Amino acid sequence: MADGVVSFVLQKLQTFASREWNLEENIRNGVHNLQTEMQSIEALMKDADAKKDHDHRIKVWIQEVRIQAHAIEDVLDLFRFQQDRESKLHHWKMRHPISNLIKDINTRLATIKKTRESYQSMASTSSSTAETSAPLIISDGGDNIVGIDEPKSKLVSWATEPNQKLKVLFVVGMPGLGKTTLARCVFETVKEHFHFHAWIIASKSRTKSEILRSLLGKLGCPSLLEELGCPTDVSDLGNLMQTLKIFLQHRRHERYVIVVDDLWAKDVWDSIKLSLPDVNNSSRIIVTTRRGDIANSCREDDSIDIHNLQPLSMESAEQLFSKIAFRRSGKCPSALKEVSESILQKCEGLPLGIIEMGKLLSSKSATPYEWKKIHDSLESELKSGGGLSNTMKVLSGSYKDLPYHLKYCFLYMSLFPENNPVERRRLIRLWIAEGFVKEERGKTVEEVGEEYLNELIGRSLIKARKIDFDERPFTVGVHALMHRIILSVSHEENFCTAVCAGGAEGNLAGKPPRRLSIQTGNFDFSQDLTCVRTFFSLNSGNANIGQSFRLLKVLDIQGTPLGNFPSAITDLVLLKYLSLRNTSIRCIPKSLGKLRHLETLDLKQTLVKELPKSVLKLAKLRHLLVYSYNMGSIVSFDSVQGFSVSTNIGAMKNLQKLSFVRAKRQHGMIQELRNLTQLRKLGIVELEKEDGSSLCQSIEMMPDLLSLNVTSLNKSEPLELASMANNPPRFLQRLYLKGSLKTFPKWVSSLHDLVRIRLKWSSLSGDNPIEALQDLPNLMELQLLDAYTGSQLDFEATKFQKLKILDLEQLKQLRFIVMEDYTLPCLQKLIIRQCNELKQVPVGIHNLHHLKELLLCDMPEIFVAQLRENGGGLRHLLRHISIIHSYQQDGLVEDLS
């Protein structure tokens, strides 16, 4: 992974050279020499990685390269630190020591260079070979395979259904989940229904030509080609593809089933797919892969289906584990039950982990003490030579296959505790602050970061913990065993140090950490921490921010018991990311303006109500998040508390997110917003009626706005937003309007990309919001809270084609809801809260075939009684709904399912 740090430092060198155009000649030449040398070393690293060289001498050499790469980063940071912090005279005096430091590094690199010939000699004569591993058949070692009956039945039905088209099914999941096992079971069950069949392995160690040649052989192609008088010794890829196509067209009246196991690359699949003609003979292809991104890239083809394989249920996991760990009895002794459950939780339903863990424990004494030792030393057991090294080998393959720019992004998950979900947006902002996300023309770095995350999810490395309504991940995490692996890699590569309770890691003697994550326990802040660039405090202990952190770039101490803003923070002039979220700080000092490189300022859920004027000096700031929720009253009008800011907010032209700004008596500030043309998210509270038109004019100057949240001064203060009709933000995806509306803004009906709209206390009487919104092609969530005074809502046929969530609350005069046939075809969740005049569930609810949840909140007893299983007159209309709950204000929950 030294190639990762080399690539990272090279990028920093290039940025430094391009921006520091007035460098003295000796410094500029020194930086140029560093670039040249590091480019050579980067090429050497990639070559060694491709050859899978793991010689100990080479590892020592790579470690020295890593040390020098960090030294380069230190020099660049020190130069920037002195440039920003000190006077021009002092900065001029510092150039001489900086020049000497660069010269020293170049000298050390020259020494490293002398080993290059011997390194290349070692690499060329090394007997090491590329790592290969056959896909695993995961079972309990007996006749039964645990936990796959349901997916097997589903896939067998898919393979044998009477459909003439050539159909393809991708079986997707992280390594060790049992994809090959499932495919093998299905293959053996269905192959007798086909005239011929083949099973091929498409592992990354095999070329496209080798894979196609294997497929030709498995299908018996050579013998037929001999009969046809065609050449059989084909080696060229194009000829192989053509030969396979000719063979299958000749046998077009015969059905075949092919399994392509362990697919790693899209171009391999493209070669296979282009070789298979669709001759309408009901043939089937099953592809197993850990690369969900490859499968998803084929979604538009209606002949391709995707089956995302799920982890084992806890019941199946216990069954599998018991059969392996307790082979004689097949049952877990009561004395080992607690530690067994804890071990299984770490496996998270991964069959490979469960089997390997069971094998390891079966060889140990069956005592709680011995088993707890294994539980507490998983990281050691996963290393080479450990009892779980096979698990390490399988899981780490996906990490090793990552492109260089994604390896650091993935390792970043080691800064967070195991099983600790990380908010998607927070993670991306952190990546950006670290410099991991490369700029791409035509995209914001946030958009590029989102692409990085999606690729890591697609590669089954990061998984979505919580999915938002629009199917984007809200929080993400990694599998517990994978987390142990990246902790080990992070420690080896000196990427980060995680300090846990009672561990020796609280003492940083040895490798100076680049990133420090205090997860539990106390920490000695008196140590030398000048090497630290990123500091996380993820526990409730005190975080002592002092001078030793002077080169810090990322500071995330959310949730710590802070009552006052730590004054030392404003001396961290290189800081790019600052999060004090969920602390009790009230005031921000004027000296915050010294942090000229700050890109993210996260003060959510703090007591800050005003920012100093000096915040306008933060020209690079992209995310300004200062607000808190009144958690005790989510549905109250003033549930969001915003902040006051200087009238000249328009000077912060790089802002992407700004929320929530208090608009009361801030007419000038609202006009200034029009200068924030790069805004993607805007939140406004306490908007007065007379400022509505001015706000609309400002919003029209934000062409890329994606999210708009506007709250009026109070419930009775009208929101005047009608004047945006000429040029509304056409890419707007989320719209939140809280306050009285005399008329529904007509421009909302033109928002093609809108996926969510929440209207609260709108009190519309003449305009029906349902009619205004029903034709929006991408709307997925609609909330109406005291938004309409009419007595009936009509959902017309074929309308709301993508709506998934419908939330109707406090519609005080609503008596009937009518849902015509073919309306709301995708509705999954319906919420009805405090609609006290509503007589019954919506007419036509029985036709909402995808409806999974019906949630009733504070509804009258007479309404709820109709839906009970015994005696409810309308219960028969809800048979298709799996979850029906009734919530009352006193906290009682009645399950009507």
N, C-alpha and C positions, 0 to 999 in steps of 0.2 A: 504493500500500500504506500511505499515511499513515493511511487509515481503520483499518488494523489496529492501529497504535500508539495512535491516538486511542481506539478501542474498549477497548484494553487498559488505558490510563490511566484511562478513565472507570470501568471496573470497580474499579480500585484506589481511586479517589476515593470511590466508593460504599461500598466496604468500610471505608475509613478513617473516613468520616463516621458509619457505623453502629456502629463499635467504640469510637471515641474520643468518648464521650458527654460527657466533662467538659472539653471544649475551651473556651478563652476565646472570648468572643463575636466578637472581631475575627478570630480564626483560623477559627472556624466559618463566619462570613459570607464570608471569603475563599475557603474551600474550596467553599462553596455557589456562589459566583460562578464559580469554575473549572469546576464541574460544568455549570452552565448554558451557559457559553460553549463548552465542549468538546462538549456534546450538539448544539449548533447546528453546530459545525464537522464533527462526525461525519456529520450529515445531508447537509451540503454535499459531503463527500468521497464518500459513497455515490452522490449524484446525479451528480457528475463522473465517477465510475467507470462508472455506467450509460450515460452519454452518450459514453463513450470519448473524453473530452477529453484531448488530449496537447499542448496549447499550451505552449510553453516558459515563458511567464510564469506559467502555472498551476502548472507543475512547481516553479518557484522559490517560489511561495506555499506549496505543499504542503511543501516542504523546511523552510520557516520554521515551519509548524505542527508538524512532526515535532520540531524543536528545542525548541519550547515544551512539547510533550508529555513529552519526556525531562526537561526542567527540572522539570515537575510531579512526575514520578516521583522525581527526586533530592530534592526538598523533603520528600516523604512519607517516603522512606527515611531522610533525615537526622533527621527528627523522631523516627522509631521508634528509630534508632540512639542518639540522645541520651537518649531515654526509658529504654532498656534498659541503657545502659552507665554513665550518670553518676548522681550523687546527685540527690535530689529538688530540692535547692536549685539545683544547676547546671542541672537540667532547667527549672526555673522561669525562670532567667535566659536560657535559650536560646529561650524562647517569643517574645521580642521580635524577634530576628533571623529566626526562622521566619516570623513574621507579616510582616516586611518583605519576605522572599523571595516569599511568596505575593502580596503587594501588587505587587511588581515584575512578576511573571508576568502578573497580571491587567492591568497597564498595557500590557505588550507585546501581550497578546491583543487589547486594545482597539485598538491600532495596526493589528494584522492585520485586525481587523474592518472598518476603514475601506476596505480593498480589496475587501470582499465585493461591493458593488454593481458595481464594475468587473469583478470575477470573473464574476458572474452575467451581466453584459452580454456578456463574452467567450464564456461558455458558450452563451448563447442565439443568438449570431450566428456561432458557430464553424461552419466548413464541414466539420468532421470528421464522418465517418459511422461507424456501428457497424462494427466489424471483421467481415468475413465471409470465409470461406474454404471453397471446395468441397472435399469429401473427395478425397484424392489417389489416383490410380491409380499404384501403384508397380511399375515394371518396369525392365528393364535398357536400355530404349530400343529394343530390337529386337523380333523376333517372339516370343522366348521370355521367359517370366516365371520367375524363378529360385526354386526351393525350395518350391513350393506343390503339387507333384504329389500328395503323400500327403494333405494336408488337403483338396485338391480332390476326390480320389477318395472320401474319406470323406463329404464333404458331398453329392456327386452321388448316392451310394448312399442317403443319408438322404432326399434329395428325391424319389427315384424308387421307394422301397420301397413295396410294396403294403399300405398302411395307410389305412383309410377315414377316420380322424380328421383334423381340421384340426391340423396340426403346426407348431410354431414353433421356430426355431433362432436363438439369440443367438450371434453371433460376437464374442468379447470380446478386447480387448487394448489395450495402450497406443497412443497416437497414433504414426503412422509405421510400424506393424508390418505393414501390408498387408491390413487387414480388407476395405477396399473393393475392392482388387485381387482378392482371393480370391472375394468375393461376386460380382463381375462375371464372373469366369471360370465360376463355377458357374451363374450366371443364364443366361449365353449358351449353356451346354451343355445345360441342362435345359428351357429355356422351350418348346422344340418339343414336349415331352411334355404340355403344358398347353394348354387352350383359349384362355385369355387371360392376360396378364401385365402387371406394372407395376413400375417402379423409381422410388422417390421419395426425396428427400433431406429429412431431419428435423433439420437443423442448428439450433442454438439461436437463430439469427437469425430463424427462421420461427415464426409462431404456429400453434396447433393448427388453427385454421380454414384457414389457408393450406395446411397439409400435407394436410388431408382434402380440400380442394378440388382440390389437385394430384392426389391419388390418384383422385378421381372422374373427372377429365379423362383420366388415363392409362388407366383401365379402359374408357373409352368410355361412361361412364354417361349424360352429357347426351343423347346421341342416342336411347338406349333410353327415357329418361324422357319424351322428346317423343312417342315412339310410344305410351307408356302414358298420355299426357295428364297427366303430373305436372309441377310447376314445376321449372325448371332453374336459376333464379337464386337458389338458396338461399345464405344467408350466415351465419345463426345456427349456432353449433357444434352444438347439440342437433339441429337440423334436418339438418345435414350428416351427422351420425352416423346418423340415422334413414334418410336418403336412401340412404346407402351400404349399409345393412343391407337395405333393400327391393330394391335393385339386385342384390345377391348372392343373396338368396333367390329372386328371379325366375330367376336363372341357376344354380340349385342343382344342376343336373345336369352342369354344366361345371366342370372343375378350373381353378384359377388358382394362379399363383406370384407373390408380391409380395416385393420387397426394400425394406426400410426402412433407408436408409443414414444413418449418423452420428447415431444417436439420443442425445440429451443429457438428456432429462427423463422421469421416470416418468409424469407426467400426460399427456404426449404419447402414450406407448405405451398407457396406459389408454384414451384416446379412440379410438385405432385398434383395439385389441383388442375393445372393446365394440361396435364397428361391424361386426365380422366374425362372422357366424353360423356355427356348426359344423353343416353340413348333411351331414356324412359323405361328402364327395366327394373325399377325398385331396388337398385343397389344401395348399399349403405357404407359409410366411412366413419369410424370413430377415431378421434384424435385426443390423446392425453397430453396435457401440457401444464406447466406451472406459469406459463406466460399468458395470463388473461388478456393482456394488451393485444396479443396476436389474435385471439378469438374475437375480442370486441371490434377490432378493425375490419372484421368480416360480417358484422351484424346486418349490414344493408342487403346482403344476399339472403333472400327468403328461403333458400335451400339449406341454410346453416342454422343450427340450434346450439345453445350453450347450456351445459349443466354445471353449475358451480357446486362442487362437492363440499359438503359440510363436515365439521368435526363430529366425532362420536358424541352421543348423548352421555351424560354422567352414568346412566345405568349401563349402557354398552361398554363404556370405558372401564367401569368397575368389573364387569364380567370378563373382559379381555385381560385386564391386569391380574385378576385372581387366578385365571387359568395359567398364566405365565409364572407369576411369583409364588403361587401355592399349588404346584402341579399335582400333589397327592390328593389334597382335600378339595381344591378349587374354591376354598372359602378363606376369607381374611379373619385371622384370630382377633378377638376383641381388643387385646392389648396393642395391636398394631393398627387398629382402625383409624385413629386420629392422624397418625403420621402418614398412613396410606392415602387418606383423603387429601392431605396437604400436598403430597407428591403428585397425585392425580390432577389437582388444580393447576400445578405447574405444567402438566402435559397438555392441558386445554383441549382434550379430545383428539390429540394427534396420535394416530395408531402407531407410527414408528416410535415416537417417544415412549408411549405406554409399553410397547413390547420390549424395547431396549432397557427401559427402567426395570421392568419385571424380571428380565434375564439377569441384570446386575444384582438386584436385591435377592433373587433366589439363591445366589451363591454366597450370601452373607448370613450371619447368625440372625435368626428371626427374633430379635429383641428391639424394643423401641430405641435403645441407645444407639445400636449399630445403624438402624435405618435413619435415625435423625442425623447421624454423621454424613450419610449420603445426601440427604435432603439439604444440608447446609453447605455441601461442597460440590454442588452441581457444576459450577464453573470449571473446577479442576477436572471433574470426571469427563467433561466435554472435550478437553484438550487431547492432543495426540497421545496415545497410550493409555488414556483413561477408559473407564468402563463404558462411557457413552460416546466414544470417539467416532463410531459409525454414524450416530445421529449428527454429530458435528460435521462430518464429511458431507452428508446428504444436504443438510440445511445450508451450509456455507457455500455450496455450489452456486446458489442464486446470487449471493453477495459477490462472489468472485467474478461472475459474469457481467456485473454492472459496468456501464461506461464510467470513465474516471470522474466525470462531473457529478455523478449520483452517489458515489461511495461516501463522500463526506456527508451528504444530505441524509443518507441512511444511518451512518454512525451517530448522527446527532441525536437519534432516539435513545442512545445510552445515557444522555444527560438527565433523562426523566426516569423516575422509579418504575419498577416492574408493575404492570397492570395499572398504570396511571394514564388515563386517556389524555391526549393532547389536542387542544383545539386547532383545527386546520389552519385558520387564518393566523393564529399566533405562531405556529411552526413555520409557515412561509415567511412571515416577517422576520423571524429569527434567522432563517437561511439567508435572507437578503442582507441583513446586518452583518452576517459573518463573511459575506462576499462569495458565497457558494453559487449564487444564481447569476448566470451570464446575461448581459444585455443582448437583446435581439431586436433588430429593426422592425418597427411597426407593432411592437408589443411592450406593455409595461413589464417591469421585473416581477410584479405580483402575478401577472398572467403566465410568465415563464415558470415561476415557482410553482404555480398550480399544475402546470404540465409535468414538472418534475415529480410532484406528489402523485399525480395520476399514474405516471409510469411505474413508480415504486409500488403502488397498489396493484397495478396490472401485472407486475412481476411476482406477486404474492409474497412480498417482503413486508410491506406495511399493510395493515388491514384497517378497514373502517370500523370503528367501535360503535358510532352512532350515526345513522343516516338521516339527513335532512329531508324535508318533504320533496325537494327537487332531485333526490337521489344523489346529491353530492355529500361527501362525508362531512359531518359536523365535528366529530372528534376521531382521532386515529390512534393506533398503537401497534405494537409488535407482539408476536407470540412469546410467551414466557421463556421458552427454551432458546428462541432466537435472540431474545434480550440478553440472556447469559452469554451467548456467543459474541454479540457485538460489544458487551462489556469487556470480554477478554481481548478482542481485537483492539478496542479503544485504548486499553491499558498498554498493550504491546506497542502500538503505534504512537503512544503518548498523545492521543487525540483528546482524551478527557480523563479526569479522575473523579470518581463518585465516592463521596464520604458517607458511610453508613454507620448506624449506631453500633458502638462497641468494637468497631473494626480498626485495624491498624492504619487504615487509609487516612485517618485524621492527621497523621504525621506524614508530611510530604517529602521527607528526606529521600533522596534518590533522584528520580526523574522529575524535573520541574514541570508541572502541568500547564497546558495551554488553556484548558477549560476546566473549571472546577464546579462541581455540583454537590452542594451540601443537602443531603436528602433526609437524614435523621441524625440525632445526637448533637453533641457539642463539637466545636471546631476551634483550633488554636489559630487565631488571626495574627499572632505575633510573628509568624513565620514569614520568610521572604516570598512575596507573592507578585513580584514585578513581572514574572513570566506569564501571569494569567491574563488572558484576553477576554474570557467569558466567565461570569460568575452567576451561579444560580443558588438561591436559598429556597428550598422547597419544604422546609419544616417551619415550626412555629417558634424557633429559637431566634435570638438576636443575631443580626448580620452587621458586623463591625466593618464599615467601609472606611478605609484609611488610605494613607499615602502610598502604601505598598501596591495598591491597585492602579497606579498612575497611568498605565497604558491600556486600561480596560476599554473594551468596545461594546460589550453586551453586559448589561446589569439587570437581572430579573430577580427581584426579592419580594414578589407578590405574596401576600398572606403572612408576612412577618409582623411582629408586634411593634410597628413604628407609629409613634405619635407625632413626631416632628420630622421634617425633611432633613436627611443627613447632609450637613454642610459640605462634607468632603466630596460629595457627588459633583459639585460644580467645578471641581478641579480636574475632573476626568475628561479632559478636552477632546479626546478621541472617541468618546462615547457615541454610538450610533443607535442603540436601543436601550430604553429605560422603562422598566415596568415596576410601578409601585402599587399595582392593583390590589384591592382588598386589604389595604392598610388604613390607619386612622389619621393620616396626615391631613392637615387643614390648609396649610399655606405653602406656596411655592416662592422661593426667593428670587429677587431680581437677577441675581448672578446666574440663573439658569441660562441666560442669554449667551454665556461663554461656551456653551456646548454646540459649537457651530456645525458639527457633523451629525447631529442628532436627526434620525429619520423616523423613529417611533417614540412617542411619549404616551404611555398607557397609564392613566389615572382613574380607571374604572373602579367603581365601588370604593371610592375614597370620600373624604369630606371636603374636598377642594371645590370651591364655588366660583373662584375667580383666578385668572392667570395674569401675571405682571405684563406690562407693555414690552418688556425685554424679550418676550417669547417671539416677537416679530423678527428678531435677529436670526432665528433658526431657519435659515433659507432653504435648507435641505430637508426639512421636516415633511414627511409624507402621510403620517398617521397621527392625528391628534384626537385622542379618545379620553374625554373627561366627562363622566356622568355616573350616576348611581341610581339604582332601582330601590324603591320602597318595597322591600321584599314582603312586608306584612300585608300589603294591599295592592296586589298586581293589577286588579281591575279598576283601581281608582283613577280618576282623571289625571292627578299629579303624581303618578307612579314613577315618572322619570324626572330626576333632578339634573339640570344642565349647569353650564358655567358661563360667566361673563368674560368677554375678551375685548381687546382694543378695537376701536373703530377701524383702524387701518389693517384689518385682517387680510385684505386683498394683497398685501405684500408677500404673503406666504404662497407663492405661485406653484410650488411643487406638491401642495397638499393633495392627497388622494382620498383621505377619509377625515371628516370633520363632524364630530357629534359629542354632545348635544349643546348647541349654542343658544344662550338665552337672548331672545329678541326684544324683550320689553324695553321700550324707550331707547332702541338702538337702530334708528332709521338709517344713520350713516353707515353702520356696520353692514346692514342688509344690502345697501347699494354696493359696498365694497366687495361683497361676495361674487359679483359678476367677474371679478378678476381671477377667480379660482377656476380657471377653465379646465383644469385636469382632474377635478373632483369626480370620484366614483361613488362616494357615499356622503350624504349630507343629512344631518339631524338638527332640527330647529324646534325649540320650545318657547312658550309664552309669546306667540306671535299675535300682534294687535291687528285689528281689522284694516286700519289705514295703511299697513305695511304689506298687505297681501299682494297688491299690484307690483310693488317694487321687488318683492321676492320672486315673483313670476318672471320679471325682466332679468333678474340675476340668473335664475335657473335656465333660462333660454340660452345663456352664454356657456352652459356646461354640456357640451354635446355628448360626452361619454358617461354621463351620470347613470348609475345602475340602481342606486337605492336612495329613496327620498322619504324622509320621516318628518312630518310637520304637525305640531300641536299648537292650538290657539291658546290665548291667555287664560281662558276659563271655558266652561261648558257653554255659556251663553254668548261668548264672543265668536262671531262668524269667521270662518275661513274664506277669504276672498281670493280664490285661485282660478277664476274663470278666464283671466286675461292671458293665459299661456296657450291659447288655442292655436296661435300661428306657428310656433316653433317649440313644441314640447320635446324633452329629451327622448329621442326615438328608441334608444336602447334600454330604457328603464325596465328593470326586472321586478323590483319590489317597491311598493307604494303603501305608506302608512299615513292616514289622515285622521287626526283626532280633534274634533271640534264641530260646531254647527255648520251645515252647508245649506244655503238657501236654495241653490240649484246644484245638480251634479255636474262637475267639470266635464265638458264635452270632449276635451282633449284626451281624457283617460281611455275613452273607447277606441282611440287610434294606436294605443301602445301594443304593438304586435308582440313584443318580447316579454310582456308582463307575466310573471309566474305567481306572484302573491300580491293580494291587496287586502288591507285591513281598514275598515271604516268604523270609527268609534264615535258615538255621540253626534253623529251627523244629523239625525232627526229629519231626514228627508221626507217630504210629504207629497209634493207634486211629481217629482222624478222618482221612478222605480229603479234602484240600482241593479236589480236582476236584468232588466231589459237593456241597460247600458253596458253590461259586462258580458252578456251571454255569448257574444260572438268572438271574444278574444281567443285566438287560436292556441295559446300556450299557457293559459291561466290554470294553475294547479291548486291554489289555496285561496279561499274567500272567507273572510270573517266580517259579519255584520253585527255590531254591538250597539244597540240603541241607535241604529242607523236609518231606520225606516218606520214610518208611522202608519203604514197601510195595514189592512186586515188580512190580506192574502198575498202569498208569493207563488207565482206560476213559473215552473221550469219547463220550457217548451221543448218539443221533440227535436232531437239532433243538436241541442245546444250544450254548451260547457263540455266540449269533447275531451278535455284533458284534466278536468277538475278532480282532485283526489281528496281534498279536505274541505268540508263545508261546516262553518261554525256560526250558529245563529244564537245570539245572546240578547237578553233584555229587550226583545221586540214586543213592547208592552201591549200593542193592539192587534198583534198577529193572531188570527183565529184558524186559518187553514193554509196548508202547503200542498200544492198539487205538482206532481212530477209525472209528466207525460211519458209515453213509451219512447224509448231510445234517447232519452235525455240523460245526462250525467253518466255516460257509459263506463267511466273509470273511477267513480267515487268509491273510496275505501273507508272513509271516516266521516261520520256525521255527529256533530255536537249540538245539543239543544239545551240552552241554559236560561232559566228564569223567563220563559215565555209563558206567562201564567194564564193567558187567555186561549192558548192553543188547545184545540179540542181533541186532537188525535195525532198519531204519527203521520208523516206525509202520505197523501194518497199516491199510490204507485210505488211505494218503497219496496214492494215485493219484486219489482222488476230491476232493482239495482243489484245485479248479480255479483258485482265485485265488492260490495259493501261488507267490510269485515268488522267494523266497530260502530256501535251506537252508544253514545255517552250522554246521559241525561243528568243535568245538574240543577238542583233546587227546583224541580218541577212538581206541580201539585200532585197530591196523592191520587186524585181521580184519574189523572193522566197516566201515572205509573201503573195503577191497578189494571188497566186494559192490557198490559204487556206481560203480566205474570203468567207463569206456566200453568197454574191451576186457576181456571176461571177467567183469565184475561180474554176479553172478546176479540182482541186484535193480535193475539199472540201468534196465530198461524201465519201472519204476514211477515214474521221475522225469523222464520226457520233457517234461512240461509245465512244469517248473521252470527258469527262465532262468538263475539264479545258484546254483551249488553250490560252496562252498569248504570246504576242510579245513585248519584251522590247527593247528600243533604248537607245543609250548613252546619249541623251538629257533628259532622265528621263521619256519619254512618254511610256505609257503602253497601248497596244491595246488588248482588249478582243475579241478573235476570237471564243469563245466557242459557 
